[in-house]
Amino acid sequence: REPNRTGATSRASGTTGTTGTVMGGAYLLLLTLAACCSCEYSIDVVSQLQVDQRKVGLRTTQLRSAYNRSIAKRANHAVVLSNNLYWQGYGNPMWSYFVGFLGQDQVNLGGVVGNAKVGLNMIGNAPLGNMFQSVSTDSGMLGLLPGCFSDQCRGPEDYDDLLSTLARQGKIQRAFTMCFHDGPEGGGKLYLGKPEVPNDATIISLVPLTNGQSPYSPLSTFDGNSYVEFYFGHVMVGSKKVMEWNNMMENFGGYSDTGTPGLMLPSNVYMKIFDELRNGLATDEQCFSLCGYSLQKLQTGGQITVSEVAAECAKPYLKDFEVKLGPGVSITVSKSSFFYETEPCSKQYGISWVSSGSESMIFGTALNYGKSILYDTTDLSAPKMVVLGPAGGCSRDYSAAGAKPLVMKGVPGQVLGRDGTITTDLTVGTPGQEITVQLDTGSQKFMGIHQTCRNLGNCFLVQPVDGKNTALLPGRDFATATCQAQMRDVSRALAQKSCQKVHGKTLCECSSQEDCLSLIMQATSQNVVPHKICAIGRKICGDRVDFEPEHSSTFQPSHFPSYPFLKPPGKQRITAQCHLTHLCARGKRGKAYGRDAMGPSDDSDDRDEGYRDEEDEGPDRDGDDRDDSSDGYDSGYDGYDGSSSGSGYDDDDYDYSNSY
């Protein structure tokens, strides 16, 4: 179906829909499409994963430090307009935005089906990554926190996150369990509903979740004169008064977040742990010679990668990290999460425990690693995090009646590495369209991608200023010649309307936010050469990441705005690492986002296996003289703009080569 000339698209079914306000009882699914919004601002718990992408080139520890210094005041704004157009921004200062359209549709999550809000992003500037580096840079995200899309939220009765919506519709209790494998295959299971809690489970009280903003923050149940103590094995490495700890938890200073990589520790605690580790290694001369320099680099805030031999040598000196919260109640992070293999079979290891650069303590994916943890939010005034026990291969089904376990995907380098990424699949629409989403206990929104979405790069940022004004701010790459030309064309187009240059930014003053954002959408779609198609790296690897509302008979409303770009992205070579086990030996089976994948040939340069660029000759991708269609290397994307290709990615008259 082609967009019509008036800038609106319509579905040819007989279904009628709402074209005005968003229906309050439905759920929000935030996918990658674009449009506009009315002025509602809300603080949202943003994954460290997203903040970590904010300034490329800075050391990770510096970045995390900056994030934690502003954690209590970070800006994650949502603006929703009366005709269901919205703007979404992240960061303080803002570093990323989307412009999109809100609708609603059927969502099937593990066999539990409900009617949900659907947010379709049409433009944005999210950082791009390949299949290994980060799914979340272009993919959807399923926020597992209770809350609202915007700040027009009077309380839990208005919560429109997916799990709250399904619970309100009587489909499940609002609870879920995550089981993280701690083996080399990674992944795990997500279970919906509230299971029976075993007698030996550890029950941890959380900050109440009645304000729509609080994360899963663990509270201490000791009396006010006591201390919360931190241990590395049997050695105490820090403490905090109970009142100070609980106050920090109530002010975003600590929480469980599966969108944050590893474990982020207060600076003083981090240094004491590494002092203990270094002291242990000092008793082993050979091991210290392998690891000593690397540990010294960690003290200066650098990132390190160690060999497999060095990691194995250091493991006997590692201990679990424990936070004692109450009588017989502790949060324990397993020592098995300390090292992670950066890529399968690379024999190179990173460290997932890092300094937060502040007093904050963020329990990222390392907390869940090797465990089954229940997030019980059936009572939002008294939520609980329950450690049910070891993962045990995720063989025990904690699902409620009528729900099916969802397979979670992500090798250790994705789960514990700098992106903190673990994903699952769900379906949206009728008939159901399968999309992949990151599972994030640190946010509320359900995000994904519309097939027309375009990534505009970092020439400028779009940001509503107040109820009538919207600004185009200089982006990270603003000073480049390409961006200067792009901004000149956009500013010239906007100058013909109600926009003008003010102090280095373009400011549009309109009768409403909707008018301003519509102007910006028109100006960008008619004048900007997009940076890339959203999620292009995943599409050329064969992933189905788009949601196409026009192909769903249950999507509402049936008419929605469309701003087709007149100019395609320039011809360019795209390199995407689709095959996560390209370094593994022949015959060893691996997982590439849950797909079975065969290792490469016995080529002398294994690092080239699993990659392909547009100058490769012949159809054989992995050097084994066999049909590639079943060995994990076929990356033709079927279903985008009606094309299917195993050797290239073509859209209109430009080419995205199927580079691996």
Summary of the structure (lengths in Angstrom):
residues: 660
radius of gyration: 24.4
end to end distance: 30.9
largest distance: 76.2
contacts: 2420
relative contact order: 0.17
helix: 20%
strand: 30%
